[in-house]
């Protein structure tokens, strides 16, 4: 990865380019978040940046985007969704992700302001070749990613960065989706049972007392 040059993360908000060679800082931030080096997280990152580019929008600063990710449950490339969150800045922490557990490394990115959306999925041939790689075979043997010779995932990542995006991923036509408006609250209560703070949507009334969901059971 030595030929990836440094660019400030903030610059991604100012450009629709998707060349990950320019984004060393955000790529490394992804590895720090993810905990190990593997090909799926950077692929999700590249997919996310390309989806933003095709929609003509920047990464989310607030809650203006939403992701529907089809990853899970319990498949080998859940890491893909982490890269998608990193690239779009539409994250679980900002309540901008719905996971449907359909067993696919695919996602739909929605611009909530306009309703414009695009679905991104993997090309089968690329996916099939990846699943037959030495790195994945080592994972099948039970080795964790950090226990595998790091040259294997790094070479896979380099190859992925060098491959034309349409050989890796499929981008469906842009559609208009009606995304419901969510009103977020700052209102909270103290659970009278466990004494913990609870935001209003998590409050239940039990015998006239405000309690959290767990204490209401």
LUMDRENMAR-880515 format. One record per residue: residue in three letters; y, z, x of N, C-alpha, C in turn. Coordinates in steps of 0.001 Angstrom, whole numbers, padded with zeros to 6 digits, always signed. Example, Ala and Ser with C-alpha at 12.3 -4.5 7.8 and 13.67 -1.06 7.14 Angstrom:
2
Ala-005690+007800+013190-004500+007800+012300-003300+007800+013200
Ser-002250+007080+012850-001060+007140+013670+000030+007870+012900
***
This chain:
217
Unk-001205+000000+000811+000000+000000+000000+001270+000000+000855
Unk+001137-000275+002168+002286-000154+003052+003410-001135+002732
Unk+003079-002266+002068+004088-003287+001834+004847-003069+000520
Unk+004650-001921-000140+005446-001603-001316+006727-000940-000847
Unk+007864-001484-001235+009145-000970-000764+009751-000004-001774
Unk+010682+000799-001307+011271+001848-002131+012370+001315-003028
Unk+012330+001721-004274+013396+001438-005236+013534+002664-006128
Unk+014745+003044-006447+014955+004221-007286+014362+004001-008668
Unk+013744+005048-009224+013139+004960-010552+014170+004529-011588
Unk+015417+005007-011449+016444+004683-012436+016693+003188-012531
Unk+016428+002442-011462+016684+001006-011480+015815+000276-012488
Unk+014678+000854-012859+013801+000198-013815+014482+000085-015169
Unk+015403+000994-015454+016154+000905-016698+017160-000237-016687
Unk+017385-000846-015531+018412-001867-015395+017825-003255-015195
Unk+016518-003380-015160+015902-004668-014894+014640-004823-015721
Unk+014286-006066-016008+013040-006336-016711+011992-006902-015760
Unk+012257-006887-014453+011255-007344-013497+010054-006409-013533
Unk+008888-006945-013245+007676-006138-013328+006913-006123-012013
Unk+007550-006489-010923+006890-006519-009623+006766-005096-009094
Unk+005537-004567-009116+005345-003181-008706+005605-002965-007221
Unk+005664-004029-006424+006009-003841-005018+007387-003198-004882
Unk+008228-003359-005899+009586-002825-005846+009647-001372-006312
Unk+008513-000837-006814+008570+000434-007519+007699+001506-006860
Unk+007821+001646-005547+006981+002597-004841+007142+004011-005381
Unk+008359+004410-005721+008594+005786-006141+007922+006097-007474
Unk+008032+005195-008436+007407+005472-009727+005887+005386-009615
Unk+005381+004511-008750+003937+004414-008554+003401+005708-007953
Unk+004066+006224-006938+003640+007477-006331+003812+008653-007284
Unk+004865+008611-008107+005020+009652-009122+003811+009666-010053
Unk+003301+008478-010362+002114+008391-011204+000900+009019-010555
Unk+000717+008787-009253-000418+009390-008558-000281+010911-008494
Unk+000957+011403-008321+001178+012850-008304+000829+013444-009669
Unk+001295+012803-010733+000984+013266-012086-000510+013214-012355
Unk-001142+012110-011939-002523+011842-012299-003513+012645-011460
Unk-003137+012956-010229-003988+013806-009405-004914+013080-008461
Unk-005115+011781-008644-005945+011010-007713-005538+009546-007753
Unk-005985+008796-006771-005703+007367-006703-006848+006615-007361
Unk-006522+005812-008363-007508+004969-009029-006797+003721-009538
Unk-007534+002648-009840-006892+001393-010267-006331+001422-011685
Unk-006884+002238-012572-006516+002143-013987-005091+002610-014251
Unk-004647+003673-013587-003294+004157-013818-002249+003112-013417
Unk-002330+002515-012198-001357+001472-011852-001430+000256-012773
Unk-002624-000076-013266-002733-001194-014200-001982-000870-015490
Unk-002123+000357-015979-001371+000755-017163+000121+000698-016932
Unk+000550+001084-015726+001963+001017-015369+002454-000423-015372
Unk+001695-001312-014755+002109-002720-014725+002116-003318-016130
Unk+001125-002969-016930+001064-003464-018309+002276-002996-019104
Unk+002659-001743-018897+003791-001184-019630+005091-001884-019268
Unk+005314-002102-017974+006543-002758-017544+006621-004195-018053
Unk+005468-004859-018107+005451-006229-018630+005715-006230-020136
Unk+005169-005249-020853+005427-005160-022291+006904-004933-022566
Unk+007537-004061-021787+008981-003856-021917+009736-005152-021683
Unk+009317-005879-020654+009978-007134-020313+009879-008133-021451
Unk+008695-008254-022050+008505-009247-023109+009238-008853-024393
Unk+009422-007550-024604+010232-007105-025737+011719-007146-025414
Unk+012049-007229-024130+013449-007272-023720+014160-005944-023867
Unk+013443-004860-023588+014017-003521-023753+013774-002703-022490
Unk+014599-001658-022247+014390-000778-021095+013408+000341-021424
Unk+013044+001114-020403+012234+002308-020597+012978+003277-021517
Unk+012229+004104-022211+012826+005038-023168+013574+006145-022446
Unk+014804+006410-022887+015525+007580-022397+015322+008764-023339
Unk+015189+008479-024612+014992+009529-025602+013708+009248-026379
Unk+013790+009041-027687+012605+008832-028517+012633+007469-029205
Unk+013255+006478-028555+013477+005206-029226+012263+004278-029229
Unk+011194+004651-028530+009975+003849-028510+008811+004673-029058
Unk+007716+003975-029382+006477+004674-029730+005298+003867-029206
Unk+004285+004593-028719+003059+003980-028225+001907+004317-029155
Unk+001107+003312-029466-000193+003550-030082-001224+003143-029050
Unk-001894+004121-028441-002869+003827-027387-004273+003934-027961
Unk-005098+002967-027616-006442+002882-028177-007491+003512-027271
Unk-007057+004148-026180-007980+004785-025246-008698+005971-025880
Unk-009847+006318-025268-010631+007461-025687-011614+007075-026793
Unk-012539+007961-027124-012799+009195-026382-013813+008980-025268
Unk-013679+009719-024189-014711+009863-023145-015116+008555-022478
Unk-014173+007609-022333-014547+006425-021555-013920+006488-020175
Unk-014329+005562-019309-014057+005695-017880-012650+005307-017465
Unk-011841+004779-018364-010525+004291-017947-009394+004910-018763
Unk-009555+006163-019149-008474+006855-019844-007213+006915-018993
Unk-007386+006793-017660-006247+006808-016734-005225+005722-017090
Unk-005674+004648-017703-004804+003538-018094-003639+004037-018941
Unk-003931+004926-019895-002893+005413-020809-001836+006228-020075
Unk-002223+006892-018993-001255+007656-018214-000228+006724-017581
Unk-000693+005591-017042+000223+004616-016468+001134+003994-017506
Unk+000618+003797-018724+001445+003235-019795+002570+004195-020159
Unk+002252+005480-020243+003305+006466-020517+004347+006478-019408
Unk+003879+006433-018170+004789+006459-017032+005720+005253-017049
Unk+005173+004077-017338+005983+002861-017317+007002+002785-018429
Unk+006621+003236-019620+007513+003123-020773+008410+004344-020934
Unk+008010+005459-020342+008648+006764-020578+008500+007199-022036
Unk+007559+006595-022735+007149+007064-024066+005951+007966-023839
Unk+006134+009276-023962+005139+010230-023504+004681+011164-024616
Unk+003533+011809-024371+003053+012843-025282+004069+013971-025371
Unk+004705+014288-024229+005663+015384-024203+006880+015147-025078
Unk+007215+013874-025335+008336+013549-026216+007858+013136-027607
Unk+006568+013371-027896+005985+013074-029205+006125+011593-029545
Unk+005845+010747-028565+006019+009308-028733+004698+008553-028611
Unk+003565+009263-028666+002268+008630-028457+001306+009030-029568
Unk+000631+008024-030124-000498+008234-031024-001739+007675-030347
Unk-002783+008481-030200-004023+007994-029584-005069+007822-030671
Unk-005660+006609-030722-006556+006281-031827-008038+006401-031478
Unk-008369+006623-030189-009768+006821-029783-010678+005678-030228
Unk-010282+004455-029881-011069+003274-030248-011908+002742-029094
Unk-011884+003431-027953-012716+003015-026826-012208+001795-026093
Unk-010905+001502-026195-010330+000339-025532-009181+000769-024629
Unk-009008+000038-023522-007806+000205-022712-006784-000794-023246
Unk-006117-000388-024309-005164-001255-024997-004105-000378-025648
Unk-002936-000980-025911-001872-000208-026558-000930-001147-027288
Unk-000225-000589-028257+000871-001281-028938+002143-000513-028633
Unk+003159-001226-028158+004459-000630-027871+005430-001047-028967
Unk+006086-000055-029578+006983-000301-030712+008390+000138-030361
Unk+009346-000760-030594+010760-000412-030509+011172+000097-031885
Unk+011366+001395-032020+011619+001983-033336+012951+001532-033939
Unk+013891+001130-033095+015199+000695-033608+015093-000614-034371
Unk+014232-001509-033899+014139-002841-034499+012813-003085-035210
Unk+011796-002265-034911+010465-002505-035444+009669-003529-034664
Unk+010296-004165-033648+009573-005171-032857+008491-004474-032034
Unk+007313-005103-031980+006185-004491-031280+005359-005562-030587
Unk+004607-005106-029573+003692-006006-028875+002437-005221-028524
Unk+001276-005851-028709+000000-005219-028353-000500-005814-027048
Unk-000999-004941-026174-001484-005346-024854-002927-004891-024708
Unk-003789-005791-024266-005199-005453-024060-005693-006124-022781
Unk-006868-005731-022305-007415-006286-021069-008157-007589-021332
Unk-007998-008539-020403-008848-009727-020423-010277-009308-020078
Unk-011246-009835-020813-012622-009361-020640-013148-009650-019232
Unk-012907-010853-018705-013462-011201-017393-012943-010261-016312
Unk-011645-009953-016364-011084-009013-015396-011718-007636-015555
Unk-011839-007180-016789-012444-005879-017066-013887-005841-016567
Unk-014633-006894-016864-016053-006961-016483-016205-006915-014966
Unk-015377-007672-014246-015444-007662-012780-015084-006292-012214
Unk-014086-005662-012823-013683-004331-012367-014809-003330-012538
Unk-015505-003394-013658-016577-002445-013936-017798-002666-013050
Unk-017860-003811-012363-018960-004094-011428-018547-003832-009982
Unk-017354-003283-009772-016833-003068-008421-017546-001902-007737
Unk-017417-001864-006401-018032-000783-005628-017438+000570-006008
Unk-016114+000594-006275-015468+001843-006659-016072+002393-007945
Unk-016223+001553-008966-016775+002010-010241-018244+002393-010085
Unk-018985+001666-009240-020379+002037-009003-020480+003422-008377
Unk-019556+003743-007479-019525+005092-006900-019245+006136-007980
Unk-018364+005792-008910-018074+006718-010014-019308+006909-010890
Unk-020063+005819-011105-021287+005929-011902-022302+006853-011227
Unk-022275+006881-009905-023189+007739-009150-022795+009210-009243
Unk-021621+009465-009821-021200+010841-010005-020102+011310-009080
Unk-019636+010446-008170-018551+010821-007282-017230+010839-008040
Unk-016403+011819-007755-015055+011861-008311-014155+010933-007503
Unk-013048+010440-008106-012192+009471-007402-011736+009935-006022
Unk-011398+011219-005865-010909+011685-004568-012024+011803-003532
Unk-013294+011724-003973-014427+011805-003048-014846+010443-002516
Unk-014257+009381-003049-014612+008015-002650-013682+007550-001543
Unk-014198+006755-000617-013373+006167+000442-012124+005549-000179
Unk-010944+006077+000193-009705+005684-000467-009332+004222-000230
Unk-009977+003581+000727-009717+002159+000937-010191+001324-000249
Unk-011203+001810-000959-011725+001044-002099-010713+000967-003242
Unk-010209+002089-003772-009227+001956-004853-007926+001312-004394
Unk-007509+001573-003151-006256+000976-002670-006360-000542-002613
Unk-007513-001062-002195-007680-002511-002153-007717-003093-003560
Unk-008348-002390-004489-008370-002845-005879-006956-002877-006459
Unk-006171-001863-006140-004789-001824-006627-003990-002965-006029
Unk-004157-003200-004723-003427-004282-004071-003783-005627-004701
Unk-005083-005826-004970-005511-007072-005607-004913-007208-007000
Unk-004862-006089-007727-004290-006116-009074-002806-006466-009032
Unk-002103-005959-008023-000681-006263-007909-000445-007723-007537
Unk-001395-008309-006823-001243-009687-006360-001690-010719-007403
Unk-002396-010288-008435-002961-011197-009430-001944-011476-010531
Unk-001800-012734-010956-000894-013031-012076-001230-012169-013298
Unk-000197-011688-013955-000365-010712-015025-001235-011239-016159
Unk-001140-012542-016468-001912-013085-017590-003388-013229-017258
Unk-003766-013086-015978-005180-013057-015614-005785-011671-015824
Unk-004927-010679-015961-005372-009305-016127-005346-008858-017582
Unk-004289-009259-018280-003993-008683-019579-003669-009750-020612
Unk-003874-009402-021874-003531-010283-022987-002385-009644-023766
Unk-001365-010447-024059-000196-009970-024791-000126-010705-026120
Unk-000304-009963-027213-000230-010570-028539+001213-010918-028871
Unk+001389-011758-029877+002739-012151-030273+003516-010947-030799
Unk+004819-010996-030632+005676-009905-031073+005730-009872-032594
Unk+005515-008687-033155+005517-008502-034602+006528-007425-034991
Unk+006829-007367-036274+007706-006321-036809+006847-005287-037533
Unk+006942-004040-037103+006213-002951-037740+007210-001958-038333
Unk+006862-001422-039482+007703-000419-040129+007278+000948-039618
Unk+008069+001508-038703+007708+002804-038133+008487+003903-038837
Unk+007814+004921-039368+008514+005962-040142+009466+006777-039274
Unk+010603+007123-039832+011566+007959-039129+011082+009408-039156
Unk+011142+010054-037991+010739+011445-037874+011973+012294-037601
Unk+012181+013305-038406+013300+014223-038199+012798+015439-037427
Unk+013254+015580-036199+012817+016690-035354+013658+017932-035648
Unk+013046+019084-035498+013716+020330-035867+013891+021250-034668
Unk+014961+022026-034700+015168+023111-033752+014912+024464-034421
Unk+014518+024452-035697+014299+025691-036439+012975+026340-036023
Unk+012984+027642-035873+011789+028359-035446+011750+029743-036083
Unk+010557+030326-036039+010327+031680-036559+009504+032446-035529
Unk+009442+033750-035692+008504+034555-034929+007329+034889-035831
Unk+006133+034557-035366+004935+034883-036135+004839+036405-036253
Unk+004702+036900-037480+004668+038349-037687+003359+038970-037198
Unk+002355+038128-036900+001072+038658-036431+000991+038676-034904
Unk+001126+037494-034261+000990+037427-032799+002325+037583-032083
Unk+003420+037548-032830+004774+037728-032299+005276+036557-031458
Unk+004543+035432-031462+004958+034277-030661+005951+033412-031428
Unk+006858+032695-030696+007770+031779-031386+007039+030541-031875
Unk+007395+030073-033062+006734+028924-033678+007797+028028-034309
Unk+007769+026732-033968+008666+025805-034651+008250+025654-036115
Unk+009212+025332-036944+009050+025345-038397+007819+024595-038907
Unk+007492+023388-038373+006315+022689-038910+005005+023440-038708
Unk+004979+024398-037760+003757+025154-037510+003683+026476-038243
Unk+004651+026751-039092+004696+028025-039807+003940+027932-041135
Unk+003190+028973-041451+002541+029116-042743+003004+030434-043361
Unk+003035+030489-044674+003417+031721-045366+002149+032372-045899
Unk+001875+033598-045449+000672+034325-045842+001085+035712-046331
Unk+000834+035962-047604+001222+037252-048208+002700+037554-047973
Unk+003514+036500-048087+004956+036652-047940+005445+036758-046516
Unk+004540+036645-045524+004908+036751-044114+004833+035373-043454
Unk+005725+035134-042483+005706+033892-041711+004714+034068-040554
Unk+003673+033246-040560+002651+033325-039502+002376+031940-038947
Unk+001849+031895-037724+001472+030612-037110+000166+030120-037705
Unk-000210+028921-037349-001424+028308-037927-002664+029133-037582
Unk-002799+029543-036313-003988+030301-035913-004082+031631-036653
Unk-002952+032308-036789-002973+033618-037451-003128+033510-038966
Unk-002928+032314-039501-003076+032133-040951-004517+031912-041365
Unk-005413+031699-040361-006809+031373-040685-007616+032628-040995
***
